[in-house]
Amino acid sequence: MKTWPLQDAKNQFSQVVELAQTDGPQTVTKQGEPVAVVVSAGEFKRRARPKESVLEFFAPLKGSGIRLKRNRDLPRNREL
């Protein structure tokens, strides 16, 4: 991942975007501190995809006849 000072990223924005598409995320810094990351649209969509809930994860089991039982035993005591 390449790091770009903000002024350089502004002056060479098309190159920053091109590298984000071909080489991966590009970090933009302001006064030496990271302030933004430029990523390709495909990478953004992949990472921004909503995570499924536990309910959605187990939804295919509904109506299958499988019964899941929660273990309600207390954990053993351990001294640290």
C-alpha positions in Angstrom: 0.0 0.0 0.0 1.5 3.3 -1.1 1.2 6.4 1.1 0.5 9.8 -0.5 0.9 13.2 1.2 -2.4 15.1 0.6 -1.0 17.7 -1.8 0.6 14.9 -4.0 -2.7 12.9 -3.9 -4.6 16.0 -5.1 -2.1 16.8 -7.9 -1.9 13.2 -9.1 -5.4 12.0 -8.2 -5.9 10.0 -11.4 -2.7 8.1 -10.6 -3.9 7.4 -7.1 -7.2 6.0 -8.4 -5.4 3.9 -11.0 -3.1 2.4 -8.4 -6.0 1.7 -6.1 -7.5 -0.3 -8.9 -4.3 -2.2 -9.8 -2.2 -2.3 -6.7 -4.7 -2.0 -3.8 -5.6 0.6 -1.3 -3.7 3.9 -1.3 -3.3 5.8 2.0 -3.5 9.6 2.0 -1.8 11.5 4.8 -2.1 15.0 6.2 0.8 16.3 8.2 2.2 12.8 8.3 -1.0 11.2 9.8 -3.2 8.9 7.8 -6.5 10.6 7.1 -8.0 8.6 4.2 -7.7 5.5 2.1 -8.6 5.3 -1.6 -9.9 1.9 -2.7 -11.3 0.5 -5.9 -15.1 0.3 -6.2 -15.0 -3.5 -6.2 -13.0 -3.6 -3.0 -15.4 -1.1 -1.4 -18.4 -3.2 -2.4 -16.8 -6.4 -1.1 -16.0 -4.8 2.3 -19.2 -2.8 2.7 -21.4 -5.8 2.1 -23.7 -6.1 5.1 -22.9 -8.9 7.5 -25.6 -11.5 8.1 -27.1 -11.7 11.5 -27.1 -14.9 13.6 -30.8 -15.3 12.8 -30.1 -15.1 9.0 -27.2 -17.6 9.5 -29.4 -20.2 11.0 -32.5 -19.4 8.8 -31.8 -22.3 6.4 -32.2 -24.7 9.3 -35.8 -23.5 9.9 -38.2 -26.4 9.2 -35.4 -28.9 8.8 -36.3 -30.7 12.0 -32.9 -30.1 13.6 -33.2 -29.1 17.2 -30.4 -27.0 18.7 -30.2 -27.0 22.5 -28.3 -24.5 24.5 -25.9 -25.8 27.1 -26.9 -24.0 30.3 -24.1 -25.5 32.4 -22.0 -23.0 34.3 -18.3 -22.9 33.3 -15.9 -24.3 35.8 -14.2 -22.0 38.2 -10.6 -21.1 37.5 -8.2 -19.1 39.6 -5.9 -16.8 37.9 
